[in-house]
Amino acid sequence: MTKVLVAGFTGAMGQKAVHLVQESNGYELVAGFAAGLKSKDPKDYGLPAGVAIYGDLNEIQTDADIWIDFTLPSAVYANTKFAIEQGIHPVIGTTGLTDEQVSDLQSLASAKHLGGLIAPNFGMSAVLLMKFAKEAAKYFPDVEIIEMHHDNKADAPSGTALSTAKLIDEVRPEHEQGNPDETESLSGVRGGDYHGIHIHAVRLPGYVAHEQVLFGGPGEALTIRQDSFDRQSFMGGVKVAMDHVLDLKDLVVGLENVL
């Protein structure tokens, strides 16, 4: 049995991950971690006896093989670093890591000869959107991104939107987009700017996770859109990551690395 710890197991995504592990053949949920928990009794969280419960990162002692993380942007770096230091393969679904932090974690994982996965999005539609957007950007260099999420999302822009911009930037010809003399009568109205690619973040109740990539050219436009209506849609990608992470030799970014 492959042993799994779920960090953030009391949250919406963490609960989905817990159920996924419990329902998957060949996997065993051995621990749950959520910062600040008072009770260490698994029954208080609807978990079977024998599942270790931790409320402090420094208290964790586990023989888990995989660390699934759906916590907070402010905690994900420390969590991932801890997992790697303990020899646990990380599967990270929490967004908010900076490029510098990812580089540091990759260096640490390499030194430990440990594979892992950081996924901006576990939804297949989002992975395909990023793939299609990168391809389209070779022909439509003028592009903007709109991402829409529920109003409780802790970070902006979304990891998926930022990853989309980075992938587009890899192939997008350098050029000036828009009016060079543009002014804003309302500060920030044009959104964030990643190497000339504007990213707009929407936060509203009723939404889950959605993204549009808008391309414009002379006399035509192309829109690529994906919609995640239920968090359960991410679990297929998490299962793929669980099935392949032990075979990885490095800490990689993007679910496409294990598809």
C-alpha positions in Angstrom: 0.0 0.0 0.0 1.2 3.5 -0.8 0.8 5.7 2.2 -0.6 9.2 1.9 -0.7 12.3 4.1 -3.2 15.0 3.2 -2.3 18.5 4.3 -5.3 20.8 4.5 -7.5 17.8 5.0 -10.3 19.8 6.7 -10.8 22.2 3.7 -13.0 21.7 0.7 -10.3 20.4 -1.6 -8.6 18.5 1.2 -11.8 16.7 1.9 -12.1 15.6 -1.7 -8.5 14.4 -1.6 -9.2 12.4 1.6 -12.2 10.7 -0.1 -10.1 10.0 -3.2 -7.3 8.3 -1.2 -9.8 6.2 0.8 -11.6 5.1 -2.4 -8.5 4.3 -4.4 -7.1 0.8 -4.5 -3.5 0.5 -3.4 -3.5 3.7 -1.3 -3.8 4.2 2.5 -4.6 7.4 4.3 -2.1 7.4 7.2 -2.2 11.1 8.3 -4.0 14.4 8.1 -2.5 17.8 8.7 -4.2 21.2 9.2 -2.6 24.0 11.1 -4.1 24.9 14.4 -6.2 21.8 15.0 -7.0 21.2 18.7 -8.3 17.7 18.6 -6.0 14.8 17.6 -8.9 12.3 17.5 -9.5 11.2 13.9 -13.2 10.4 14.7 -13.8 14.2 15.3 -13.1 14.6 11.5 -14.9 11.6 10.3 -11.8 9.6 9.8 -11.1 6.0 10.9 -9.0 5.2 14.0 -5.3 4.8 13.1 -5.2 8.0 11.0 -2.7 10.3 12.7 -3.9 13.9 13.1 -1.5 16.8 13.3 -2.1 20.5 13.9 1.6 21.6 13.9 4.0 21.0 11.1 6.9 20.4 13.5 5.0 17.7 15.3 4.6 15.5 12.2 6.1 12.0 12.4 5.0 9.8 9.6 6.0 7.1 7.2 3.9 8.5 4.4 5.1 8.1 0.8 3.1 10.9 -0.7 2.2 14.4 0.7 -0.9 15.9 -0.9 -1.1 19.6 -0.2 -4.3 21.7 -0.4 -3.5 24.4 2.2 -2.8 28.1 1.9 -0.4 30.2 -0.2 1.2 31.4 3.0 2.0 27.9 4.1 2.7 25.9 1.0 6.4 26.6 0.7 7.2 25.5 4.3 4.9 22.5 3.9 6.6 21.4 0.7 10.1 22.0 2.0 9.2 19.9 5.1 7.9 17.0 3.0 11.0 16.9 0.8 13.3 17.1 3.8 11.4 14.1 5.2 11.7 12.1 2.0 8.0 12.3 1.2 7.0 12.8 -2.5 5.0 16.1 -2.7 1.9 16.5 -4.8 1.2 20.2 -4.5 -2.2 21.7 -5.5 -1.8 24.8 -3.4 -1.0 27.9 -5.5 1.0 30.9 -4.5 4.6 29.7 -4.8 7.0 32.3 -6.3 9.4 31.3 -9.1 12.3 31.7 -6.5 10.5 29.3 -4.1 9.9 26.7 -6.8 13.6 26.9 -7.8 14.7 26.4 -4.2 12.4 23.5 -3.7 13.5 21.9 -7.0 17.2 22.2 -5.8 16.3 20.6 -2.5 14.4 17.8 -4.1 17.3 17.2 -6.5 19.8 17.0 -3.7 17.5 14.4 -2.0 17.0 12.5 -5.3 13.3 12.9 -4.7 10.5 13.4 -7.3 7.4 15.4 -6.9 4.8 17.5 -8.7 3.5 21.0 -8.3 0.3 21.5 -10.3 -1.2 24.9 -10.9 -4.4 23.0 -11.8 -5.4 19.4 -11.7 -8.4 19.8 -14.0 -7.9 18.2 -17.5 -9.8 21.1 -19.1 -7.3 23.6 -17.6 -4.3 21.6 -18.6 -5.6 21.4 -22.2 -6.4 25.2 -22.2 -2.8 25.9 -21.3 -1.6 23.6 -24.0 -3.9 25.1 -26.7 -3.1 28.7 -25.6 0.7 28.1 -26.0 0.1 26.8 -29.5 -2.2 29.7 -30.4 0.2 32.3 -29.2 2.6 31.4 -32.0 0.1 32.9 -34.4 -1.7 35.4 -32.2 0.8 37.3 -30.1 -1.7 39.8 -28.8 -3.4 38.2 -25.8 -5.0 38.8 -22.5 -6.1 36.4 -19.8 -9.2 36.6 -17.6 -9.5 34.2 -14.6 -12.6 33.9 -12.5 -12.8 32.2 -9.1 -15.0 31.9 -6.0 -14.8 34.9 -3.7 -12.9 32.9 -1.0 -9.8 32.3 -3.1 -6.8 33.6 -1.2 -4.4 34.6 -4.0 -4.6 36.4 -7.3 -3.9 35.8 -10.0 -4.6 32.1 -10.0 -1.7 29.7 -10.5 -3.4 28.5 -13.7 -3.6 32.0 -15.2 0.0 32.8 -14.3 1.2 29.5 -15.7 -0.8 30.1 -18.9 1.0 33.5 -19.2 4.4 31.9 -18.7 3.7 29.2 -21.3 2.5 31.8 -23.8 5.6 34.0 -23.1 7.8 31.1 -24.1 6.6 31.2 -27.7 5.2 34.7 -28.1 7.2 37.0 -30.3 8.4 40.1 -28.5 6.4 43.1 -29.5 4.5 46.1 -28.2 0.8 45.3 -27.5 -1.8 47.9 -27.2 -1.5 51.7 -27.2 1.9 52.8 -26.0 0.4 56.1 -24.9 -2.4 54.4 -22.9 -3.4 56.0 -19.6 -5.6 54.7 -16.7 -8.2 56.9 -15.2 -8.8 54.2 -12.6 -5.6 52.7 -11.3 -5.1 49.0 -12.0 -8.0 48.8 -14.4 -5.9 47.1 -17.1 -5.0 44.3 -14.7 -1.7 42.7 -13.8 1.2 42.7 -16.3 3.3 39.6 -17.0 5.9 40.5 -19.7 3.3 42.5 -21.5 0.5 40.0 -21.1 -2.4 41.4 -19.0 -4.1 39.2 -16.5 -7.4 40.1 -15.0 -8.7 38.4 -11.8 -12.5 38.1 -11.0 -13.7 37.0 -7.5 -17.4 36.3 -7.2 -19.7 34.0 -5.3 -21.2 31.2 -7.4 -18.0 30.7 -9.4 -15.6 27.8 -8.8 -12.6 28.0 -11.3 -12.8 29.4 -14.8 -10.4 31.0 -17.3 -10.5 32.7 -20.7 -7.6 33.4 -22.9 -8.4 36.1 -25.5 -6.3 36.4 -28.7 -6.8 39.2 -31.2 -5.5 39.7 -34.7 -6.4 41.9 -37.7 -10.1 41.3 -38.4 -10.4 38.2 -36.2 -10.3 36.9 -32.6 -9.8 33.6 -30.8 -11.1 32.8 -27.3 -10.1 29.6 -25.4 -12.1 29.0 -22.3 -12.4 26.3 -19.6 -14.9 26.0 -16.7 -14.6 23.9 -13.6 -18.1 23.7 -12.0 -17.3 21.3 -9.2 -14.1 20.6 -7.2 -14.6 16.9 -7.9 -13.4 17.7 -11.4 -9.8 18.1 -10.0 -9.7 14.7 -8.5 -9.0 12.8 -11.7 -5.8 14.8 -12.1 -4.8 14.2 -8.4 -5.2 10.5 -9.0 -3.0 10.7 -12.0 -0.4 12.5 -9.9 -0.7 9.9 -7.1 -0.1 7.1 -9.6 3.0 8.6 -11.1 4.7 10.7 -8.5 6.8 7.9 -7.1 8.3 7.4 -10.5 9.4 11.0 -11.0 13.1 11.8 -10.6 12.7 15.6 -10.1 10.2 18.1 -8.7 8.3 19.1 -11.8 5.7 21.8 -12.4 2.5 21.0 -14.4 0.3 18.0 -14.6 1.2 17.5 -18.2 4.5 16.1 -17.0 2.8 12.9 -15.9 0.1 12.6 -18.5 
